[in-house]
């Protein structure tokens, strides 16, 4: 079995960053041509965070699709047959059967995506490194910079605890809201 040393890992990471930067520049050109604009999306403080958010949503869409596919597969087909015999239209079946049947999956997906949004680091590290003008310097990237560049480990640790508390409070609020469960 071949071992990978640290230098090879750094080369792979740098090459991956180059590919991501080239891809983002290519997409900027396509979007600008389609919309007739001339905006440097990642270097504009007004649009950089939106670009990172869209990329994060795109990165999470694959796993979210799998969650919803599994959730749809777990809904019993007989309830649809009974509803159609009772005269329910497709729209009524969707809102009365499918959405309530997917509510546990939707809840899980929302909670996980909110937690991942607070922890988005890789996209910011690769695309903007916290810039321009600190517009994409989210708390996770601030923790990283404080700990590993400014050597302010106490500040980074305090920010980590604050991040944990924020995520915990949001998760607890969401669990309280979701207590009602699934009703068909």
N, C-alpha and C positions, 0 to 999 in steps of 0.2 A: 504494500500500500504506500503510495507516494504522499509525503508530507508537504504541506504548503508553509513556507516561511513568511515572516511578517512583511518582508520587502515585496514578495509576490502579491500579498493581500493589498498592499498600498497601491501597487501598479494596477491591479484589477479595479480598485475603488476609483482611482484617478481616471481610468479609461471609462468606467461607468458614468462618472460625472461628465466627461466629455461627450458621451453619447446622449445623456439627458439634456445637456446644454444645446447641442446641435439639434436635437428633436424639438426643444422648446423654441429655438430660433426659427426652425422650419415651420412650426405651427403658427408662430407670430406672423410670418410672411403670408401664410395661407389665410388666416383670419383677417389680416389687414387688407388683403386683396378682395376677399369676399365682401367685407363690410365697407370697403372704400375708405379705410382709415390709415393713419400713419402713427401708430402708437407702439412704443417699445414696452410691451405689457409687463415684463418682469422688472424693468428699470424705472417704471413710473410708480411713485409712492401711492397713488390713488388706485392702481389696478393690481399691484403685485400680490397683495393678500388675497384678492379674488381669484387670481390665477392659481395660487397655492391651494385655495379651498376647492376650486374646480378639479384640480389634479387629485386632491385627496378623495373627493367624491368619486372620481373615475376609478381610482385605485381600489376603493372599497366596493364598487358596484358588482364585481365578480362574486365575491363571497356573499354579498347581500342577495344576489340572484340565486345562489345555491340554497341559502336559508329559506327564501320564499318558495323555491321549487319543492323543497322538502316539506314545507308547511302545506302547500297545495296537495301534495301527495298524501298527507295524513288526514285530509278532510274526507269523511265518509261519503261515497257516491250516492248512497240510498237517500240521503236528505235532499239531494237535488232531484231525484226521481219523485219523491213524495211532494216536493214543492211544485214541480211541473204538473203533476196530477191535480194538485190543488189550484192550478191556474196561475202560478207566479211567473212573471216575465223574467227574462235574463237579467235585467237591471235589478229587479226585486230580489232575485236569487243572489246577485252579487252583494248587494248592501245588507241583506238579511242573513245570508249563510256564509258567503266567502269571506267577507271582511271580519265578521265575528270569529270565524274559524282561524283566521290568520292573526288575530289580535295578540296571542302570546309571541308569535314570531316577530310581529311588528314591534312589540315592546322590547324584546331582546335586541333587535336590530337597532332601534333608536338608542338604547342604552349603550351598546357597544360602539356605535358610531360617534356618539357624543364623547365617550371616553377616548376613542382614537383621535378625535378632533383636538382634544386637549393635549394629546401626546404626539402630535405630528411633528416629527423632527427631521426625518430623512429628506422629505421634499424641500424643506426650508434650507437645510444644509447644502443640498445639491444645487438648488435653483437660485437662491438669493443670499444665503449666508446672513440672514437677518436684515438685510437692506431692502430697498434703498431708504435712506434716512430712518432706519430702525422700524420701517412700516411692517415688516414680517417678523419682528423679534418677539415671538410668542414666549410663554413662560418656560417651555421645555428647552428652547434654544437659549434663553437667558440663563437657565441653570447650567447648560453645557458650557457657555462662554465664561460664566463666573467661575466654574470649577476648573476647567482645563486651560483657559487662556489667562484669566486674571488671578488664578490661584486663590480665590476667595471661597474656600470650601464651606465655611460657616454660612455665608450668604446663600450658596447653592443648596446646602442642606435645608435651610429655613424655607427657601422657595419650594423645595421638593415636598416638604411637609404641608405647606399652604396648598400646593397643587393637589396633594392627596386629600386634604380636607374639602376642597372645592368639589372634586370629583365624587367624594363620598356623600356630600350633602345633596348634590344633584341626583345621584343615584337613589338615595333614600327618598327624596321627594318624588321621583318617578315611580318608585315602588309603592309609595302611598297612594299616588294617583291611580295606579293600575290595580289596586286591591279588588275592584269590583269583578274582575274575571271575565269569562266568556259567557254570553247569553245568546242562545239561538232563538 
